[in-house]
Amino acid sequence: MQTRVSAYAIAVEDERLLLARLSDASPIFAPGLWHLPGGGIDAGEQPVEALARELLEETGLELAAAELLDARTYAVKRHGVNWSLTALFYAVDLKAGALAVAEIDGSTNAAVWTPLADLRDSLLSPAACDALRMLQSKGQGAAHSHLLRTTTSTVAP
């Protein structure tokens, strides 16, 4: 059993969610699925530092602010390895910038802003599915309106 703790960004802009497509190098979830930007926390690294590093590598966008929303656990088997993943979910604000995958041969190979209305569980990683449910349930109450705040990033056409 391998254990991993990861930090993931829930970034919403104009009713669109920022997602990264998993590549063949993805250690835990299947390639081709759309996943939240983020990833494993290195030894001695603070979760928000890991989140900022992973966001930059996977999307080219810089973290402006992060608020811890929730934590979930997942049990996954991939390439014969049993994984126990603890995922920390953060609502984030991003600095202005254009999307670009900066990491070569990393666990993701594309980043996109996807309309919330177009998201389907069959195309998403389990963690991205949970984030979508967080947005759907918490976004309906005024007390949780920060989940649907607009980030300051821009999207290149």
Backbone as JSON Lines, residues from 0, in Angstrom:
{"i":0,"aa":"M","n":[0.85,-1.19,0.0],"ca":[0.0,0.0,0.0],"c":[0.9,1.24,0.0]}
{"i":1,"aa":"Q","n":[0.68,2.1,-0.98],"ca":[1.37,3.38,-1.06],"c":[0.42,4.47,-0.57]}
{"i":2,"aa":"T","n":[0.93,5.39,0.21],"ca":[0.1,6.51,0.66],"c":[0.59,7.79,0.02]}
{"i":3,"aa":"R","n":[-0.34,8.69,-0.18],"ca":[-0.02,9.98,-0.78],"c":[-1.0,11.02,-0.27]}
{"i":4,"aa":"V","n":[-0.48,12.21,0.02],"ca":[-1.32,13.35,0.37],"c":[-1.13,14.37,-0.73]}
{"i":5,"aa":"S","n":[-2.23,14.85,-1.28],"ca":[-2.2,15.79,-2.4],"c":[-3.06,17.01,-2.11]}
{"i":6,"aa":"A","n":[-2.72,18.12,-2.73],"ca":[-3.49,19.36,-2.63],"c":[-4.05,19.69,-4.01]}
{"i":7,"aa":"Y","n":[-5.34,19.99,-4.07],"ca":[-6.01,20.25,-5.35],"c":[-6.73,21.59,-5.34]}
{"i":8,"aa":"A","n":[-6.73,22.25,-6.5],"ca":[-7.36,23.56,-6.67],"c":[-8.75,23.41,-7.25]}
{"i":9,"aa":"I","n":[-9.69,24.11,-6.64],"ca":[-11.02,24.28,-7.23],"c":[-11.09,25.74,-7.64]}
{"i":10,"aa":"A","n":[-10.88,25.98,-8.94],"ca":[-10.87,27.33,-9.5],"c":[-12.06,27.47,-10.44]}
{"i":11,"aa":"V","n":[-12.89,28.46,-10.16],"ca":[-14.07,28.71,-10.98],"c":[-13.99,30.13,-11.52]}
{"i":12,"aa":"E","n":[-14.23,30.25,-12.83],"ca":[-14.24,31.55,-13.5],"c":[-15.39,31.56,-14.49]}
{"i":13,"aa":"D","n":[-16.28,32.52,-14.37],"ca":[-17.39,32.66,-15.31],"c":[-18.13,31.33,-15.5]}
{"i":14,"aa":"E","n":[-18.46,30.67,-14.39],"ca":[-19.19,29.4,-14.42],"c":[-18.43,28.29,-15.12]}
{"i":15,"aa":"R","n":[-17.09,28.38,-15.12],"ca":[-16.24,27.34,-15.7],"c":[-15.26,26.86,-14.64]}
{"i":16,"aa":"L","n":[-14.97,25.56,-14.66],"ca":[-14.04,24.94,-13.72],"c":[-12.72,24.66,-14.43]}
{"i":17,"aa":"L","n":[-11.62,24.98,-13.77],"ca":[-10.29,24.71,-14.32],"c":[-9.97,23.23,-14.11]}
{"i":18,"aa":"L","n":[-9.65,22.54,-15.21],"ca":[-9.34,21.11,-15.16],"c":[-8.05,20.82,-15.92]}
{"i":19,"aa":"A","n":[-7.4,19.72,-15.52],"ca":[-6.18,19.25,-16.18],"c":[-6.42,17.8,-16.61]}
{"i":20,"aa":"R","n":[-6.02,17.46,-17.84],"ca":[-6.2,16.09,-18.33],"c":[-5.02,15.23,-17.89]}
{"i":21,"aa":"L","n":[-5.33,14.07,-17.29],"ca":[-4.29,13.16,-16.81],"c":[-3.6,12.46,-17.97]}
{"i":22,"aa":"S","n":[-2.29,12.37,-17.88],"ca":[-1.48,11.7,-18.9],"c":[-1.18,10.26,-18.47]}
{"i":23,"aa":"D","n":[-0.45,9.55,-19.32],"ca":[-0.04,8.18,-18.99],"c":[0.84,8.13,-17.76]}
{"i":24,"aa":"A","n":[1.48,9.25,-17.4],"ca":[2.36,9.3,-16.23],"c":[1.59,9.47,-14.91]}
{"i":25,"aa":"S","n":[0.28,9.58,-14.98],"ca":[-0.51,9.74,-13.76],"c":[-0.33,8.52,-12.86]}
{"i":26,"aa":"P","n":[0.12,8.73,-11.61],"ca":[0.39,7.57,-10.76],"c":[-0.85,6.91,-10.16]}
{"i":27,"aa":"I","n":[-1.94,7.67,-10.02],"ca":[-3.07,7.13,-9.27],"c":[-4.34,7.0,-10.12]}
{"i":28,"aa":"F","n":[-4.79,8.07,-10.72],"ca":[-6.02,8.02,-11.49],"c":[-5.72,7.75,-12.97]}
{"i":29,"aa":"A","n":[-6.67,7.2,-13.69],"ca":[-6.48,6.76,-15.07],"c":[-6.22,7.92,-16.03]}
{"i":30,"aa":"P","n":[-5.31,7.72,-16.98],"ca":[-5.04,8.74,-17.98],"c":[-6.28,9.01,-18.83]}
{"i":31,"aa":"G","n":[-6.36,10.26,-19.31],"ca":[-7.49,10.66,-20.14],"c":[-8.61,11.31,-19.35]}
{"i":32,"aa":"L","n":[-8.67,11.04,-18.05],"ca":[-9.7,11.68,-17.23],"c":[-9.31,13.13,-16.97]}
{"i":33,"aa":"W","n":[-10.33,13.97,-16.79],"ca":[-10.1,15.35,-16.4],"c":[-10.07,15.4,-14.88]}
{"i":34,"aa":"H","n":[-9.08,16.11,-14.36],"ca":[-8.76,16.11,-12.94],"c":[-8.55,17.55,-12.48]}
{"i":35,"aa":"L","n":[-8.55,17.75,-11.19],"ca":[-8.25,19.07,-10.67],"c":[-6.75,19.33,-10.75]}
{"i":36,"aa":"P","n":[-6.36,20.56,-11.05],"ca":[-4.93,20.87,-10.99],"c":[-4.44,20.71,-9.56]}
{"i":37,"aa":"G","n":[-3.27,20.17,-9.42],"ca":[-2.7,19.95,-8.09],"c":[-1.96,18.63,-8.09]}
{"i":38,"aa":"G","n":[-1.53,18.23,-6.92],"ca":[-0.83,16.96,-6.85],"c":[-0.16,16.74,-5.52]}
{"i":39,"aa":"G","n":[0.77,15.8,-5.53],"ca":[1.41,15.33,-4.32],"c":[2.21,16.39,-3.59]}
{"i":40,"aa":"I","n":[2.15,16.3,-2.27],"ca":[2.9,17.19,-1.4],"c":[4.24,16.51,-1.08]}
{"i":41,"aa":"D","n":[5.33,17.18,-1.42],"ca":[6.66,16.64,-1.17],"c":[6.99,16.69,0.32]}
{"i":42,"aa":"A","n":[7.93,15.86,0.76],"ca":[8.36,15.83,2.15],"c":[8.81,17.22,2.59]}
{"i":43,"aa":"G","n":[8.26,17.69,3.7],"ca":[8.62,19.0,4.23],"c":[7.94,20.17,3.57]}
{"i":44,"aa":"E","n":[7.17,19.93,2.53],"ca":[6.49,21.0,1.79],"c":[5.13,21.27,2.43]}
{"i":45,"aa":"Q","n":[4.78,22.53,2.56],"ca":[3.47,22.89,3.08],"c":[2.43,22.68,1.98]}
{"i":46,"aa":"P","n":[1.2,22.29,2.35],"ca":[0.18,22.0,1.33],"c":[-0.06,23.14,0.35]}
{"i":47,"aa":"V","n":[-0.13,24.38,0.81],"ca":[-0.39,25.5,-0.1],"c":[0.81,25.73,-1.01]}
{"i":48,"aa":"E","n":[2.03,25.47,-0.52],"ca":[3.21,25.57,-1.38],"c":[3.14,24.52,-2.49]}
{"i":49,"aa":"A","n":[2.75,23.3,-2.14],"ca":[2.61,22.24,-3.14],"c":[1.53,22.62,-4.15]}
{"i":50,"aa":"L","n":[0.43,23.17,-3.67],"ca":[-0.65,23.59,-4.55],"c":[-0.16,24.64,-5.55]}
{"i":51,"aa":"A","n":[0.57,25.64,-5.07],"ca":[1.09,26.68,-5.94],"c":[2.06,26.1,-6.97]}
{"i":52,"aa":"R","n":[2.95,25.22,-6.55],"ca":[3.91,24.58,-7.46],"c":[3.2,23.77,-8.53]}
{"i":53,"aa":"E","n":[2.25,22.94,-8.11],"ca":[1.52,22.08,-9.04],"c":[0.67,22.9,-10.01]}
{"i":54,"aa":"L","n":[0.02,23.95,-9.54],"ca":[-0.77,24.81,-10.43],"c":[0.1,25.41,-11.52]}
{"i":55,"aa":"L","n":[1.26,25.89,-11.15],"ca":[2.16,26.48,-12.13],"c":[2.63,25.44,-13.15]}
{"i":56,"aa":"E","n":[2.99,24.23,-12.67],"ca":[3.45,23.17,-13.56],"c":[2.36,22.71,-14.51]}
{"i":57,"aa":"E","n":[1.14,22.56,-13.99],"ca":[0.06,21.94,-14.77],"c":[-0.78,22.91,-15.58]}
{"i":58,"aa":"T","n":[-0.8,24.19,-15.18],"ca":[-1.67,25.14,-15.88],"c":[-0.96,26.41,-16.32]}
{"i":59,"aa":"G","n":[0.23,26.67,-15.79],"ca":[0.93,27.91,-16.08],"c":[0.4,29.09,-15.28]}
{"i":60,"aa":"L","n":[-0.58,28.86,-14.41],"ca":[-1.19,29.94,-13.64],"c":[-0.62,29.98,-12.23]}
{"i":61,"aa":"E","n":[-0.51,31.21,-11.69],"ca":[0.03,31.4,-10.35],"c":[-1.09,31.55,-9.33]}
{"i":62,"aa":"L","n":[-0.87,30.96,-8.17],"ca":[-1.82,31.02,-7.06],"c":[-1.78,32.4,-6.41]}
{"i":63,"aa":"A","n":[-2.95,33.01,-6.22],"ca":[-3.05,34.29,-5.51],"c":[-3.54,34.08,-4.09]}
{"i":64,"aa":"A","n":[-4.49,33.17,-3.89],"ca":[-5.04,32.89,-2.56],"c":[-5.67,31.5,-2.56]}
{"i":65,"aa":"A","n":[-5.66,30.86,-1.39],"ca":[-6.24,29.52,-1.26],"c":[-6.92,29.38,0.09]}
{"i":66,"aa":"E","n":[-8.07,28.74,0.07],"ca":[-8.83,28.48,1.29],"c":[-9.19,26.99,1.33]}
{"i":67,"aa":"L","n":[-8.75,26.31,2.39],"ca":[-9.04,24.89,2.54],"c":[-10.54,24.68,2.69]}
{"i":68,"aa":"L","n":[-11.1,23.8,1.86],"ca":[-12.54,23.54,1.88],"c":[-12.88,22.2,2.52]}
{"i":69,"aa":"D","n":[-12.11,21.17,2.16],"ca":[-12.5,19.81,2.56],"c":[-11.32,18.88,2.33]}
{"i":70,"aa":"A","n":[-11.43,17.69,2.86],"ca":[-10.44,16.63,2.62],"c":[-11.21,15.34,2.39]}
{"i":71,"aa":"R","n":[-10.73,14.53,1.46],"ca":[-11.36,13.25,1.14],"c":[-10.27,12.21,0.99]}
{"i":72,"aa":"T","n":[-10.65,10.94,1.13],"ca":[-9.71,9.85,0.91],"c":[-10.2,8.97,-0.22]}
{"i":73,"aa":"Y","n":[-9.24,8.37,-0.92],"ca":[-9.54,7.49,-2.05],"c":[-8.65,6.26,-1.96]}
{"i":74,"aa":"A","n":[-9.21,5.11,-2.29],"ca":[-8.45,3.86,-2.41],"c":[-8.49,3.48,-3.88]}
{"i":75,"aa":"V","n":[-7.32,3.42,-4.5],"ca":[-7.23,3.2,-5.94],"c":[-6.13,2.18,-6.22]}
{"i":76,"aa":"K","n":[-6.37,1.31,-7.2],"ca":[-5.33,0.38,-7.65],"c":[-4.96,0.75,-9.07]}
{"i":77,"aa":"R","n":[-3.66,1.01,-9.3],"ca":[-3.18,1.37,-10.64],"c":[-1.78,0.78,-10.82]}
{"i":78,"aa":"H","n":[-1.58,0.13,-11.95],"ca":[-0.29,-0.53,-12.26],"c":[0.13,-1.48,-11.15]}
{"i":79,"aa":"G","n":[-0.85,-2.19,-10.59],"ca":[-0.55,-3.17,-9.55],"c":[-0.24,-2.59,-8.19]}
{"i":80,"aa":"V","n":[-0.37,-1.3,-8.04],"ca":[-0.09,-0.65,-6.75],"c":[-1.41,-0.21,-6.12]}
{"i":81,"aa":"N","n":[-1.58,-0.54,-4.86],"ca":[-2.73,-0.07,-4.1],"c":[-2.37,1.27,-3.47]}
{"i":82,"aa":"W","n":[-3.15,2.27,-3.8],"ca":[-2.9,3.62,-3.31],"c":[-3.94,4.02,-2.28]}
{"i":83,"aa":"S","n":[-3.5,4.7,-1.25],"ca":[-4.37,5.38,-0.3],"c":[-4.06,6.86,-0.44]}
{"i":84,"aa":"L","n":[-4.97,7.58,-1.06],"ca":[-4.78,9.0,-1.35],"c":[-5.64,9.84,-0.42]}
{"i":85,"aa":"T","n":[-5.02,10.81,0.23],"ca":[-5.76,11.83,0.96],"c":[-5.66,13.1,0.15]}
{"i":86,"aa":"A","n":[-6.81,13.65,-0.23],"ca":[-6.87,14.84,-1.08],"c":[-7.38,16.03,-0.27]}
{"i":87,"aa":"L","n":[-6.62,17.11,-0.32],"ca":[-7.02,18.38,0.31],"c":[-7.55,19.28,-0.8]}
{"i":88,"aa":"F","n":[-8.76,19.76,-0.64],"ca":[-9.41,20.6,-1.66],"c":[-9.38,22.06,-1.22]}
{"i":89,"aa":"Y","n":[-8.89,22.92,-2.12],"ca":[-8.79,24.35,-1.84],"c":[-9.59,25.15,-2.86]}
{"i":90,"aa":"A","n":[-10.39,26.12,-2.39],"ca":[-10.96,27.14,-3.27],"c":[-9.84,28.12,-3.52]}
{"i":91,"aa":"V","n":[-9.59,28.45,-4.78],"ca":[-8.43,29.3,-5.09],"c":[-8.81,30.51,-5.92]}
{"i":92,"aa":"D","n":[-7.98,31.53,-5.78],"ca":[-7.96,32.68,-6.67],"c":[-6.63,32.59,-7.4]}
{"i":93,"aa":"L","n":[-6.63,32.94,-8.67],"ca":[-5.43,32.83,-9.49],"c":[-5.03,34.19,-10.03]}
{"i":94,"aa":"K","n":[-3.74,34.38,-10.23],"ca":[-3.25,35.6,-10.88],"c":[-3.56,35.51,-12.37]}
{"i":95,"aa":"A","n":[-3.63,36.67,-13.01],"ca":[-3.92,36.71,-14.44],"c":[-2.84,35.97,-15.22]}
{"i":96,"aa":"G","n":[-3.25,35.28,-16.25],"ca":[-2.31,34.56,-17.09],"c":[-3.02,33.67,-18.08]}
{"i":97,"aa":"A","n":[-2.25,33.12,-19.0],"ca":[-2.79,32.21,-20.01],"c":[-2.47,30.78,-19.62]}
{"i":98,"aa":"L","n":[-3.34,29.86,-19.98],"ca":[-3.13,28.45,-19.68],"c":[-1.97,27.88,-20.5]}
{"i":99,"aa":"A","n":[-1.12,27.11,-19.82],"ca":[0.01,26.44,-20.49],"c":[0.54,25.36,-19.57]}
{"i":100,"aa":"V","n":[0.61,24.12,-20.04],"ca":[1.21,23.05,-19.25],"c":[2.72,23.23,-19.32]}
{"i":101,"aa":"A","n":[3.33,23.51,-18.17],"ca":[4.76,23.8,-18.13],"c":[5.61,22.57,-17.88]}
{"i":102,"aa":"E","n":[5.06,21.58,-17.21],"ca":[5.81,20.38,-16.85],"c":[5.88,19.42,-18.04]}
{"i":103,"aa":"I","n":[7.07,19.0,-18.4],"ca":[7.28,18.05,-19.49],"c":[7.22,16.64,-18.92]}
{"i":104,"aa":"D","n":[6.49,15.74,-19.58],"ca":[6.35,14.35,-19.15],"c":[5.77,14.22,-17.75]}
{"i":105,"aa":"G","n":[4.93,15.17,-17.36],"ca":[4.3,15.13,-16.04],"c":[3.02,14.33,-16.06]}
{"i":106,"aa":"S","n":[2.27,14.41,-14.98],"ca":[1.06,13.63,-14.83],"c":[-0.14,14.22,-15.58]}
{"i":107,"aa":"T","n":[0.02,15.43,-16.13],"ca":[-1.06,16.04,-16.93],"c":[-0.5,16.5,-18.26]}
{"i":108,"aa":"N","n":[-1.38,16.56,-19.28],"ca":[-0.92,16.97,-20.61],"c":[-1.78,18.05,-21.25]}
{"i":109,"aa":"A","n":[-2.77,18.57,-20.51],"ca":[-3.61,19.65,-21.02],"c":[-4.32,20.32,-19.85]}
{"i":110,"aa":"A","n":[-4.63,21.59,-20.03],"ca":[-5.41,22.34,-19.03],"c":[-6.47,23.15,-19.77]}
{"i":111,"aa":"V","n":[-7.69,23.14,-19.25],"ca":[-8.8,23.85,-19.88],"c":[-9.76,24.41,-18.83]}
{"i":112,"aa":"W","n":[-10.46,25.46,-19.23],"ca":[-11.6,25.95,-18.46],"c":[-12.83,25.3,-19.08]}
{"i":113,"aa":"T","n":[-13.59,24.54,-18.3],"ca":[-14.74,23.81,-18.82],"c":[-16.02,24.33,-18.17]}
{"i":114,"aa":"P","n":[-17.04,24.66,-18.97],"ca":[-18.3,25.11,-18.37],"c":[-18.85,24.08,-17.38]}
{"i":115,"aa":"L","n":[-19.27,24.55,-16.23],"ca":[-19.81,23.65,-15.21],"c":[-20.97,22.82,-15.77]}
{"i":116,"aa":"A","n":[-21.78,23.42,-16.62],"ca":[-22.93,22.72,-17.19],"c":[-22.53,21.57,-18.09]}
{"i":117,"aa":"D","n":[-21.3,21.56,-18.61],"ca":[-20.85,20.52,-19.54],"c":[-20.15,19.35,-18.85]}
{"i":118,"aa":"L","n":[-19.92,19.45,-17.56],"ca":[-19.15,18.41,-16.86],"c":[-19.98,17.16,-16.63]}
{"i":119,"aa":"R","n":[-19.37,16.0,-16.93],"ca":[-20.0,14.69,-16.74],"c":[-19.07,13.8,-15.93]}
{"i":120,"aa":"D","n":[-19.62,13.11,-14.94],"ca":[-18.82,12.26,-14.06],"c":[-17.96,11.26,-14.83]}
{"i":121,"aa":"S","n":[-18.47,10.75,-15.94],"ca":[-17.73,9.72,-16.68],"c":[-16.42,10.24,-17.27]}
{"i":122,"aa":"L","n":[-16.27,11.56,-17.38],"ca":[-15.06,12.15,-17.93],"c":[-14.1,12.66,-16.86]}
{"i":123,"aa":"L","n":[-14.53,12.57,-15.59],"ca":[-13.79,13.17,-14.49],"c":[-13.15,12.13,-13.57]}
{"i":124,"aa":"S","n":[-12.05,12.5,-12.95],"ca":[-11.45,11.67,-11.91],"c":[-12.38,11.67,-10.7]}
{"i":125,"aa":"P","n":[-12.25,10.7,-9.8],"ca":[-13.08,10.71,-8.59],"c":[-12.94,12.01,-7.79]}
{"i":126,"aa":"A","n":[-11.74,12.57,-7.72],"ca":[-11.55,13.81,-6.98],"c":[-12.26,14.98,-7.67]}
{"i":127,"aa":"A","n":[-12.21,15.03,-9.0],"ca":[-12.91,16.09,-9.73],"c":[-14.42,15.94,-9.58]}
{"i":128,"aa":"C","n":[-14.91,14.71,-9.56],"ca":[-16.35,14.47,-9.32],"c":[-16.75,15.01,-7.95]}
{"i":129,"aa":"D","n":[-15.93,14.75,-6.95],"ca":[-16.23,15.25,-5.61],"c":[-16.22,16.78,-5.58]}
{"i":130,"aa":"A","n":[-15.27,17.41,-6.28],"ca":[-15.21,18.87,-6.33],"c":[-16.46,19.43,-6.99]}
{"i":131,"aa":"L","n":[-16.91,18.79,-8.05],"ca":[-18.13,19.23,-8.72],"c":[-19.32,19.15,-7.77]}
{"i":132,"aa":"R","n":[-19.42,18.07,-7.01],"ca":[-20.5,17.94,-6.03],"c":[-20.39,19.01,-4.94]}
{"i":133,"aa":"M","n":[-19.16,19.34,-4.53],"ca":[-18.97,20.42,-3.54],"c":[-19.51,21.73,-4.09]}
{"i":134,"aa":"L","n":[-19.2,22.0,-5.34],"ca":[-19.67,23.23,-5.97],"c":[-21.19,23.25,-6.07]}
{"i":135,"aa":"Q","n":[-21.78,22.12,-6.46],"ca":[-23.23,22.04,-6.63],"c":[-23.96,22.19,-5.31]}
{"i":136,"aa":"S","n":[-23.47,21.55,-4.25],"ca":[-24.18,21.59,-2.98],"c":[-23.9,22.86,-2.2]}
{"i":137,"aa":"K","n":[-22.65,23.27,-2.12],"ca":[-22.3,24.43,-1.32],"c":[-22.53,25.73,-2.05]}
{"i":138,"aa":"G","n":[-22.48,25.71,-3.36],"ca":[-22.66,26.92,-4.13],"c":[-24.08,27.46,-4.09]}
{"i":139,"aa":"Q","n":[-25.02,26.65,-3.6],"ca":[-26.4,27.08,-3.58],"c":[-26.72,27.97,-2.39]}
{"i":140,"aa":"G","n":[-25.88,27.93,-1.35],"ca":[-26.13,28.75,-0.16],"c":[-25.27,30.0,-0.17]}
{"i":141,"aa":"A","n":[-25.82,31.11,0.29],"ca":[-25.07,32.37,0.32],"c":[-23.84,32.27,1.21]}
{"i":142,"aa":"A","n":[-23.91,31.44,2.24],"ca":[-22.78,31.29,3.15],"c":[-21.57,30.66,2.46]}
{"i":143,"aa":"H","n":[-21.8,30.0,1.33],"ca":[-20.72,29.35,0.61],"c":[-20.48,29.98,-0.75]}
{"i":144,"aa":"S","n":[-20.86,31.21,-0.92],"ca":[-20.73,31.84,-2.23],"c":[-19.27,32.01,-2.64]}
{"i":145,"aa":"H","n":[-18.34,31.94,-1.67],"ca":[-16.91,32.06,-2.02],"c":[-16.47,30.93,-2.94]}
{"i":146,"aa":"L","n":[-17.19,29.83,-2.96],"ca":[-16.83,28.73,-3.85],"c":[-17.0,29.1,-5.32]}
{"i":147,"aa":"L","n":[-17.9,30.0,-5.58],"ca":[-18.19,30.36,-6.96],"c":[-17.63,31.72,-7.33]}
{"i":148,"aa":"R","n":[-16.69,32.2,-6.53],"ca":[-16.12,33.52,-6.82],"c":[-15.36,33.47,-8.16]}
{"i":149,"aa":"T","n":[-15.16,34.6,-8.72],"ca":[-14.47,34.68,-10.0],"c":[-12.98,34.84,-9.76]}
{"i":150,"aa":"T","n":[-12.18,34.05,-10.41],"ca":[-10.73,34.2,-10.31],"c":[-10.3,35.33,-11.22]}
{"i":151,"aa":"T","n":[-9.04,35.73,-11.08],"ca":[-8.54,36.84,-11.86],"c":[-7.73,36.4,-13.06]}
{"i":152,"aa":"S","n":[-7.78,35.13,-13.38],"ca":[-7.0,34.66,-14.52],"c":[-7.74,34.96,-15.82]}
{"i":153,"aa":"T","n":[-6.98,34.9,-16.91],"ca":[-7.58,35.11,-18.21],"c":[-7.32,33.86,-19.06]}
{"i":154,"aa":"V","n":[-8.13,33.7,-20.05],"ca":[-8.02,32.52,-20.9],"c":[-7.62,32.95,-22.29]}
{"i":155,"aa":"A","n":[-6.6,32.31,-22.81],"ca":[-6.19,32.61,-24.18],"c":[-7.14,31.92,-25.15]}
{"i":156,"aa":"P","n":[-7.51,32.56,-26.25],"ca":[-8.45,31.93,-27.19],"c":[-7.86,30.72,-27.88]}
